[in-house]
Amino acid sequence: MQGKVRQFITTNFYVADPAALKDDASLLDAGIVDSTGVLEIVQFLEGEFGFKVEDAEIVPENVDSISRLTAFVAKKKK
């Protein structure tokens, strides 16, 4: 799951050095993802993992790093 999320981020957004991107690094603070990018990530999560992301769930606590995205997916899949 984490590998799929990481691959999506590094393939679809500009990441200067994908190997150096830490799983807990803020995607927003690093300028990797903006508000439109967050919506792209949500669309990916819904399509790839088969669940609906509610508007209230689109918060930094859920979508601001690879680790947070992975934890969010795990929580939604339960």
N, C-alpha and C positions, 0 to 999 in steps of 0.2 A: 504494500500500500504506500509506504513512504517513498519507495523508489519510483512509483508511478507519479506521485505528486511532484517529486524533485525533477523528474524528466519533463513533465509538463511545464514547470516554471522555467527551467533552463533552456527549453526548446522554444517557448513562445514569448519569452521576455528577454530583454538584453541583460545578460549576466556576464560581466567581463571575464571572470575566471570561475566557471561552474564548480571546479574542484575546491575552491577556497570558500564557497558559500556555505556557511554553517547552518545547520538545521534550525537553530534558534535565532538566527539573524532576522531582524525586522525587514520585511520586504518593502514596506512603505517608507521607513526611515532611510533605507539604502537607495530609494528611488527606482527600485526594480519594478514595482507595481504601483499604479495610481488607481483612482476610483473606477475607471473603465476596466482596468486590469483585474480588479477585484470581481467585477461582474463576469469577466471571462473565466476566472477561476471557479466561480460559483457554477457557471454553465458546465464546465469540465467536471466538477464534482458530481453534479446531478446526472450527467450522462454516463460517466465512468463507473460510478458507484451505486446508481439507481435509487437515489432518495431526493426529496424536495428540500431545498434550503429556504427557510422562511426569512422574510425581510428582517425580522428582529434578530436573526442569528448572524446577519452580516455585520459583524463587529470585529475590531482588531483582535480581541481575545480568541476568536475562532479562525481568523484568516490572515494573520500578520506574519507568519513564519511557516516554514515547512513542518516544524514540530507541531505547531498549533493546528495547522490544517490536518495533519495526520491524526491528532487526538480528536479533532472534531469529526472526522470521518468515522473513526472507531466508535465514538459515542452515538452517532446517527445510525450506524449499522447494527447496534444492539437491539 
